[in-house]
Amino acid sequence: METNPQEKDRNWLNETFFTTEEAAAFLGISKQALLSLAKRNKIASSKKGKMMLFHRIDLEIRQEKQTALRDKYRPYDK
């Protein structure tokens, strides 16, 4: 079954970009913590109106850094 171009674009957007709630769940942090990271330029975001979007690659990079920081500052969690 062939999908139309709009559907392909929609699927690509859904796979590539995350809303604030989705990004927070992906990183395992609160929405407020994610917004704080974005405000302090620790993670890149794009804002369109009231909606803030996060790119999957940026989230994956942050997740790696976050894991390293947790290992460094919370060794008792292992």
PyMOL commands that set and color helices and strands:
alter all, ss='L'
color gray80, all
select helices_A, chain A and resi 5-16+20-27+31-39+56-73+75-77
alter helices_A, ss='H'
color red, helices_A
select strands_A, chain A and resi 17-18+46-48+51-55
alter strands_A, ss='S'
color yellow, strands_A
deselect
rebuild
show_as cartoon
